Amino acid sequence: MKKRNAFTLAEVLITLGIIGVVAAMTLPVLIQKNNNRVVETRLKVFYTTINQAIRMSEAVNGDKKYWWDSLSDVCDPTVDPDKGYSTMYSEKCLMAFYDKYLNGYLKVLKIEPGIQFSDKRPILLIYLPNGSGIWLGYGGHDYHFFPYALDMKNEKAVYGRDYFMFGFYPTSISPARCNVSAPYTNKGVEPYIYSQNWDKWDCTIKGALDFHWYSYAIRMNDWKIPDDYPYKVKY
């Protein structure tokens, strides 16, 4: 009779153990790469669609630089000493801006009023069709983009990991520098930068990360999360 070769139980268990170790080492990396791709794609889609909506709205409502002039009766930048914030943050102002300049131009699932967790200022929650969402604040100037819309109601959401900041300040007068155009001037919704640090920035991606300009750094890196990004984004 011919002798048959076979694996012993010990050899099978050792092989399965090795496969398990390799899987345990590689699976988190693969999951993180997938999370990165989802966040990168949704950031780019948001940037494209919100600015497309603004361009369509401009065709009807005129130059975006003058949009707030028509809302001056409900959107006053003067701070109310009793509330600690201006009516630019009021639900009435936010709804007026949304209804006139975004409604019908930006595809949404639903909107609802909300409150910022840190300072209790009113915001407008906008749910987008692909599962992402926006905190709209300060009379339509501030946009906190959440790749995963359910995080909009998570008090522990982390800036740079769970949400990314953008600004809409077309009347800004920040100058161009380092072959980089001014961050907001005459533009639509752009990745957030803190204007007081604009002159101090060294024009590198690392410098943007050091200033916590996370969405700006990702945009500079062709909408890819940099290798030295300080957070592991999640989805």
VOGU-3710 file (C-alpha; in Angstrom, 3 decimals, decimal comma):
1> mkkrnaftla> 0,000/0,000/0,000  1,192/3,520/-0,797  1,826/5,826/2,161  -0,419/8,940/2,073  0,972/12,333/3,127  -1,213/14,527/5,323  -0,977/17,467/7,695  -1,042/16,736/11,346  -3,494/18,550/13,607  -0,595/20,492/15,131
11> evlitlgiig> 0,547/21,715/11,698  -2,984/22,824/10,792  -3,355/24,740/14,058  0,037/26,416/13,615  -0,905/27,482/10,055  -4,246/28,867/11,208  -2,470/30,706/13,998  -0,054/32,339/11,549  -2,948/33,359/9,276  -4,746/34,829/12,270
21> vvaamtlpvl> -1,721/36,874/13,308  -1,202/38,205/9,778  -4,903/39,081/9,502  -4,838/40,843/12,874  -1,887/42,931/11,694  -3,201/43,810/8,227  -6,960/44,151/8,782  -6,778/47,441/10,768  -4,586/48,922/8,034  -7,062/47,908/5,332
31> iqknnnrvve> -9,996/49,257/7,343  -8,215/52,576/7,887  -7,394/52,874/4,189  -11,052/52,301/3,374  -12,097/54,903/5,971  -9,641/57,355/4,423  -11,048/56,779/0,934  -14,631/57,322/2,083  -13,758/60,557/3,928  -11,572/61,844/1,076
41> trlkvfytti> -14,300/61,169/-1,486  -17,019/62,797/0,591  -14,891/65,863/1,294  -14,250/66,344/-2,411  -17,909/65,737/-3,308  -19,056/68,227/-0,675  -16,616/70,885/-1,898  -17,771/70,386/-5,488  -21,519/70,252/-4,849  -21,738/73,164/-2,399
51> nqairmseav> -19,838/75,434/-4,776  -21,894/74,250/-7,716  -24,998/75,181/-5,728  -23,553/78,622/-4,996  -22,793/79,218/-8,672  -26,357/78,252/-9,645  -27,728/80,508/-6,910  -25,575/83,403/-8,111  -27,151/83,130/-11,563  -30,497/83,921/-9,934
61> ngdkkywwds> -29,606/85,952/-6,831  -26,622/87,960/-8,052  -23,031/88,263/-6,855  -22,445/86,250/-3,666  -20,509/89,152/-2,132  -23,775/91,039/-1,659  -26,007/88,205/-0,462  -25,978/89,302/3,171  -27,028/92,858/2,307  -30,543/91,631/1,595
71> lsdvcdptvd> -30,642/89,797/4,949  -29,542/92,708/7,123  -32,933/92,906/8,848  -32,561/89,370/10,285  -28,775/88,873/10,182  -27,055/91,532/12,286  -23,359/90,906/13,137  -23,671/93,078/16,270  -23,373/90,924/19,397  -26,393/90,843/21,686
81> pdkgystmys> -24,977/91,353/25,216  -27,783/89,281/26,748  -27,249/86,270/24,494  -23,514/86,608/23,979  -23,790/86,215/20,216  -25,231/88,116/17,252  -28,399/87,362/15,318  -26,125/85,975/12,587  -26,330/82,793/14,660  -30,101/82,932/15,089
91> ekclmafydk> -32,316/80,254/13,622  -34,262/82,980/11,817  -31,110/84,270/10,097  -29,875/80,780/9,192  -33,233/79,796/7,740  -33,443/83,054/5,789  -30,026/82,408/4,259  -30,770/78,764/3,500  -34,208/79,455/2,007  -32,981/82,221/-0,274
101> ylngylkvlk> -29,548/81,030/-1,359  -29,298/77,228/-0,942  -32,812/75,818/-1,023  -33,466/74,396/-4,483  -29,804/74,595/-5,481  -28,359/72,072/-3,026  -29,858/68,572/-2,907  -30,693/67,623/0,679  -32,624/64,902/2,489  -33,823/67,119/5,315
111> iepgiqfsdk> -32,876/70,071/7,501  -33,450/70,688/11,186  -32,425/73,288/13,775  -29,734/72,467/16,290  -27,368/73,892/18,889  -23,573/73,804/18,920  -22,457/71,709/21,861  -19,568/73,900/22,995  -21,080/77,399/23,006  -24,828/76,650/22,600
121> rpilliylpn> -25,129/78,848/19,529  -27,880/77,950/17,036  -26,965/76,043/13,878  -28,869/74,463/11,022  -28,338/70,733/10,437  -28,385/69,772/6,758  -28,538/66,081/5,822  -27,110/65,236/2,379  -28,178/62,324/0,128  -24,883/60,390/0,422
131> gsgiwlgygg> -25,089/60,067/4,204  -22,958/63,099/5,082  -24,115/66,310/6,717  -23,421/69,991/7,376  -23,596/72,225/10,409  -24,486/75,610/8,913  -23,630/78,504/11,221  -23,077/82,244/11,446  -25,615/83,368/8,865  -24,374/80,978/6,181
141> hdyhffpyal> -20,668/81,768/6,577  -19,510/78,692/8,541  -19,773/75,072/7,379  -18,806/72,093/9,528  -18,828/69,094/7,212  -19,482/65,644/8,709  -18,647/62,695/6,397  -21,031/60,645/8,560  -24,210/62,639/9,237  -25,095/60,869/12,488
151> dmknekavyg> -21,966/62,390/14,048  -23,659/65,794/13,849  -25,465/64,887/17,081  -22,437/63,342/18,764  -21,218/65,650/21,535  -17,841/63,901/21,448  -17,249/64,493/17,741  -13,628/65,528/17,172  -12,581/68,333/14,834  -10,276/66,952/12,145
161> rdyfmfgfyp> -11,468/63,400/12,688  -15,275/63,447/12,660  -15,858/66,821/11,024  -13,995/69,340/8,885  -14,395/73,101/8,741  -15,051/75,296/5,707  -15,795/78,993/5,371  -17,785/81,184/2,982  -16,335/84,706/3,167  -16,233/86,104/-0,393
171> tsisparcnv> -15,659/89,666/0,859  -12,454/88,669/2,675  -9,429/90,831/1,845  -6,598/88,430/2,771  -3,744/88,810/0,251  -2,302/86,087/-1,966  1,130/84,753/-0,938  3,604/81,941/-1,680  1,943/81,424/-5,088  -1,249/80,587/-3,189
181> sapytnkgve> -4,350/82,656/-3,831  -6,185/84,328/-0,975  -8,172/81,674/0,923  -11,666/83,195/0,666  -11,564/86,360/-1,448  -14,147/86,275/-4,266  -14,564/82,526/-3,733  -17,303/80,190/-2,612  -17,077/77,719/0,266  -13,385/77,041/0,930
191> pyiysqnwdk> -11,405/74,895/3,398  -11,032/76,661/6,725  -7,985/78,732/7,593  -7,574/81,063/10,545  -6,949/84,374/8,804  -4,779/85,777/11,598  -2,242/83,003/10,909  -2,292/83,407/7,133  0,834/85,607/7,117  2,648/83,187/9,451
201> wdctikgald> 1,965/80,063/7,421  4,995/78,553/5,639  2,848/77,413/2,669  3,425/73,696/3,336  0,968/70,916/4,104  2,750/70,285/7,392  2,401/73,956/8,264  -1,338/73,786/7,558  -1,621/70,756/9,847  0,347/72,568/12,560
211> fhwysyairm> -2,253/75,358/12,432  -5,059/72,747/12,507  -6,255/73,683/9,028  -7,212/70,071/8,397  -9,522/70,482/5,412  -7,061/72,935/3,843  -4,169/70,465/4,237  -6,220/67,661/2,674  -7,220/69,884/-0,252  -3,552/70,858/-0,743
221> ndwkipddyp> -2,729/67,132/-0,907  -5,137/66,644/-3,822  -7,954/65,654/-1,460  -5,873/62,855/0,050  -5,297/62,537/3,791  -1,554/63,194/4,365  0,612/60,373/5,721  1,458/62,429/8,817  -2,174/63,329/9,531  -2,677/63,536/13,316
231> ykvky> -5,966/61,572/13,419  -7,274/58,259/12,215  -10,474/59,295/10,506  -13,461/57,025/10,928  -16,593/56,207/9,039
//
